[in-house]
């Protein structure tokens, strides 16, 4: 995959949800995005950075993306929804330069 996956989703919309950001970041780092525990660590990391994030009621089924990834993404969202802590929530983030740098600094 492209090492600029985050840049590609940034071009589409200014505000992006953390699941799509997570998938793009994992593509850049060539890591598996299906691990909900690692996603929760990513969210915990973002919350610690004081990055402005707003909780987002994401319906994974409607979030589009690559069709072949759609089912996996739905399953991922359902796993996350089983847990009620703030680290398993979905947020929206404004993808400015600061946010992009913070996101790329996360190491799974």
Backbone as a ProteinNet text record, in pm:
[ID]
protein_1_A
[PRIMARY]
XXXXXXXXXXXXXXXXXXXXXXXXXXXXXXXXXXXXXXXXXXXXXXXXXXXXXXXXXXXXXXXXXXXXXXXXXXXXXXXXXXXXXXXXXXXXXXXXXXXXXXXXXXXX
[TERTIARY]
83.7	0	87.8	23.7	93.4	142.1	260.4	307.9	244.4	154.3	86.1	-63.9	-103	-244.9	-315.8	-249.2	-309.6	-329.4	-232.2	-245	-362.7	-383.2	-493.5	-629	-647.5	-777.1	-792.4	-681.2	-686	-735.8	-700.8	-743.3	-894.8	-953.7	-1096.4	-1183.2	-1154.3	-1231.5	-1139.2	-1174	-1091.1	-1102.4	-1227	-1249.5	-1265.8	-1194	-1198.4	-1221.7	-1287	-1310.1	-1187.3	-1172.7	-1050.9	-1036.5	-1146.5	-1131.6	-1062.8	-1106.8	-1042.8	-899.2	-876.5	-740.7	-653.2	-706.8	-636.1	-596.8	-692.4	-666.5	-557.2	-566.7	-465.4	-328.6	-325.3	-197.7	-134.8	-218.7	-166.6	-113.4	-178.4	-127.9	9.3	25.3	155	262.7	225.5	322.9	330.7	249.3	244.2	213.5	111.8	69.8	-77.8	-120.5	-258	-352	-457.2	-550.6	-666	-677.7	-791	-786.5	-676.5	-660.3	-724.5	-838.8	-910.3	-831.9	-752.2	-673.4	-569.4	-508.2	-409.2	-478.4	-598.5	-676.5	-703.3	-739.3	-767.5	-642	-525.3	-399	-374.8	-409	-395.6	-484.6	-609.3	-702.7	-653.8	-607.5	-554.8	-438.4	-351.8	-237.9	-288.9	-386.9	-439.5	-504.1	-577.9	-642.2	-537.3	-423.8	-315.8	-249.8	-253.3	-185.7	-264.9	-386.8	-475.8	-516.6	-506.6	-553.9	-705.4	-757.5	-901.7	-973.3	-1054.6	-1129.9	-1273.5	-1365.8	-1506.4	-1560.4	-1635.2	-1694.5	-1786.1	-1784	-1853.1	-1933.3	-2066.2	-2146	-2135.1	-2034.2	-2005.4	-2085.9	-2157.2	-2217.6	-2119.4	-2043.3	-1936	-1991	-2110.1	-2168	-2185.8	-2206.1	-2229.6	-2102.5	-1990.5	-1870.7	-1796.7	-1849	-1791.2	-1654.2	-1562.3	-1429.2	-1426.1	-1315.5	-1300.9	-1401.2	-1470.1	-1575.6	-1525.1	-1410.8	-1357.8	-1322.3	-1296.8	-1265.8	-1391.3	-1503.4	-1627.9	-1672.3	-1668.6	-1712	-1619.1	-1488.3	-1390.7	-1408.8	-1436.4	-1452.9	-1578.2	-1685.7	-1808.8	-1782.2	-1710.6	-1676.1	-1590.5	-1496.3	-1408.5	-1492.7	-1585.2	-1672.5	-1761.2	-1808.6	-1893.9	-1814.6	-1690.2	-1603.8	-1579.8	-1554.7	-1531.2	-1655.1	-1773	-1896.2	-1931.5	-1870.3	-1894.6	-1832.7	-1737.6	-1665.8	-1709.7	-1732.8	-1790.9	-1693.1	-1563.3	-1470.3	-1436.8	-1382.8	-1356.4	-1251.9	-1166.6	-1063.4	-1119.7	-1241.8	-1299	-1400.3	-1411.7	-1503.5	-1440.5	-1525.2	-1478.8	-1491.7	-1391.3	-1386.8	-1365.6	-1389.6	-1348.3	-1231.8	-1140.6	-1021.6	-1005	-971	-936.7	-793.5	-776.6	-643.9	-558.2	-513.2	-417.6	-276	-174.4	-35.3	-0.4	-44.9	-15.6	-74.4	-201.1	-267.7	-197.2	-161	-93.4	38	113.6	241.2	218.8	119.9	89.2	48	-39.5	-87.9	29.2	116.2	228	332.2	331.9	426.9	386.4	260.4	216	282.6	335.9	396.3	320.8	264.3	181.7	265.1
-119.8	0	125.6	234.3	361.7	405.3	462.6	516.1	651.4	693.2	820.9	801	686.7	656.1	762.5	814.4	920.5	1047.9	1078.6	1197.1	1181.5	1058.4	1033.8	1057.1	1007	1029.7	1175.9	1241.3	1383.3	1467.3	1427.6	1502.9	1492.9	1380.4	1357.3	1446	1448.9	1531	1585.4	1700.7	1762.5	1684.6	1646.8	1569.3	1423.4	1337	1194.9	1116.3	1001.5	921.7	836.4	803.6	736.5	594.2	529.4	395	405.2	499.5	516.3	567.6	655.1	702.7	584.8	501	382.2	289.3	262	171.8	230.8	360.6	426.2	425.2	452	453	313	211.8	74.4	38.7	88.1	65.1	128.2	248.4	317	241.1	185.2	115.4	-34	-75.4	-215.4	-308.9	-270.6	-353.1	-388.5	-486.3	-535.1	-438.4	-393.6	-298.4	-368.6	-500.5	-574.1	-594	-558	-583.2	-471.2	-501.4	-397.5	-353.1	-443.5	-405	-298.9	-312.9	-214.4	-83	-92	29.3	104.8	32.5	96	165.8	104.5	167.9	295.8	290.6	406.6	521	490.1	591.9	646.3	558.4	602.7	699.3	665	751.4	887.4	886.7	1013	1097.3	1032.5	1105.4	1171.6	1104.6	1160.2	1281.3	1288.2	1398	1528.3	1522.1	1639.2	1689	1601.9	1632.3	1653.6	1750.9	1775.6	1664.7	1590	1479.5	1486.5	1459.5	1457.5	1315.9	1267	1133.7	1133.4	1022.7	1013.1	883.4	892	769.1	709.2	627.5	573.6	447.8	449.6	325.8	271.1	171.7	118	75.8	17.3	-31.9	80.6	203.9	316.7	395	353.2	435.1	409.6	320.6	301.3	237.4	291.7	233.1	123.9	55.1	-53.1	-162.2	-210.6	-308.8	-433.9	-484.5	-606.8	-586.3	-461.4	-431.6	-406.4	-384.5	-348.5	-445.6	-575.8	-677.3	-680.7	-678.3	-678.5	-554.7	-443.4	-317.3	-322.1	-384.2	-399.5	-485.5	-596.2	-686.9	-613.5	-534.2	-456.5	-360.6	-290.8	-196.6	-265.3	-384	-457.8	-502.2	-544.8	-583.4	-464.2	-348	-226.9	-188.5	-205.4	-162.6	-251.2	-369.5	-458	-402.3	-313.2	-257.3	-111.9	-69.9	62.6	170.6	141.7	244.4	344.7	458.1	566.2	527.5	429.5	387.1	301.6	250.7	171.4	253.5	381.7	469.8	514.6	570.9	628.4	780	848.9	995	1052.6	1182.2	1251.3	1342.1	1353.1	1435.4	1522.6	1648	1735.9	1702.5	1659.8	1615.4	1732.8	1811.7	1917.7	1861.7	1943.2	1894.9	1843.3	1914.4	1873.4	1735.3	1717.4	1588.5	1476.8	1505.3	1403.9	1360.8	1455.8	1422.8	1338.5	1375	1299.1	1156.2	1143.3	1011.7	925.3	983.1	905.3	868.6	937.1	903.9	780.4	736.4	616.9	493.3	411.5	284.5	171	83.8	-24.6	-133
0	0	0	-28.3	-34.2	103.3	107.1	234.3	261	173.1	190.6	211.8	267.5	285.9	368.8	471.3	552.8	471	385.6	299.6	203.6	155.1	62.5	128.2	252.8	316.9	359.9	386.7	423.5	306.6	184.2	66	46.1	89.3	66.8	155.3	284.7	378.3	487.1	541.4	645.1	776.4	811.8	934.3	896.2	966.9	934.5	1062.9	1052.4	1173.7	1204.9	1333	1378.6	1325	1285.9	1227.9	1092.1	1009.1	877.8	891.6	989.9	1016.6	1058.6	1147.3	1197.6	1082.2	992.6	879.2	789.8	760.8	675.4	742.7	873.1	945.2	943.7	963.2	959.8	820.9	717.3	581.1	565.4	616.5	607.3	684.2	800.9	884.6	851.7	754.3	712.8	830.7	910.2	1023.1	1008.7	1084.2	1079.1	1150.4	1084	1143.9	1214.5	1198.9	1254.4	1405.8	1469.5	1612.3	1693.9	1757.8	1833.5	1956.8	2013.9	2132.7	2095.8	1980	1935.8	1899.9	1841.6	1812.8	1943	2048.7	2178.2	2232.5	2211.9	2254.2	2174.3	2045.7	1957.6	2008.2	2041.2	2091	2225.6	2313.6	2444	2421.7	2325.8	2290.6	2241.6	2152	2098.7	2208.7	2298.9	2408.4	2498.5	2518.5	2601.7	2536.8	2404.1	2333.8	2340.5	2391.4	2398.7	2260.7	2162	2027.4	2036.2	1965	1967.1	1891.8	1966.3	1905.8	1955.8	1865.4	1903.1	1883	1984.7	1970.6	1850.6	1779.1	1651.7	1648.4	1635.1	1627.4	1487.3	1468.8	1335.7	1309.4	1197.9	1149.9	1047.3	1087.3	1002.4	866.3	865.3	739.3	638.1	687.9	597.7	567.9	625	611.2	481.3	398.1	265.7	270.6	194.1	187.8	83.5	79	-18.3	11.6	-91.1	-70.6	0.1	-41.8	19.2	166	204.7	343.3	423.9	353.6	419.6	527	495.7	592.2	712.3	687.4	796.2	883.2	819.9	891.3	979.7	927.2	1004.1	1126.6	1106.1	1215.3	1320.6	1274.8	1362.2	1447	1383.1	1452.8	1554.4	1519.6	1612.5	1734.5	1713.5	1826.4	1917.6	1858	1937.1	2017.6	1956.9	2023.8	2143.5	2151.8	2266	2393.3	2377.9	2490.9	2507.6	2631.4	2652.6	2695.9	2694.7	2742.1	2631.7	2673.2	2576.9	2472.2	2504.8	2409	2296.1	2312.2	2203.3	2123.5	2156.2	2083.9	1951.4	1866.7	1741.1	1754.3	1706.7	1715.5	1576.5	1563.1	1440.9	1477.8	1385.1	1404.1	1279.9	1302.8	1190.8	1150.9	1029	983.7	936.5	1032.7	999.9	1017.5	990.8	998.6	1137.7	1240.7	1378.1	1406	1370.1	1392.5	1315.2	1191.2	1108.4	1173.2	1226.5	1291.6	1416.5	1497.4	1619.2	1583	1484.5	1441	1394.5	1314.2	1259.5	1364.2	1479.4	1584.9	1663.5	1650.8	1723.6	1665.8	1755.4	1714.3	1784	1704.1	1761.9	1825.6
[MASK]
++++++++++++++++++++++++++++++++++++++++++++++++++++++++++++++++++++++++++++++++++++++++++++++++++++++++++++

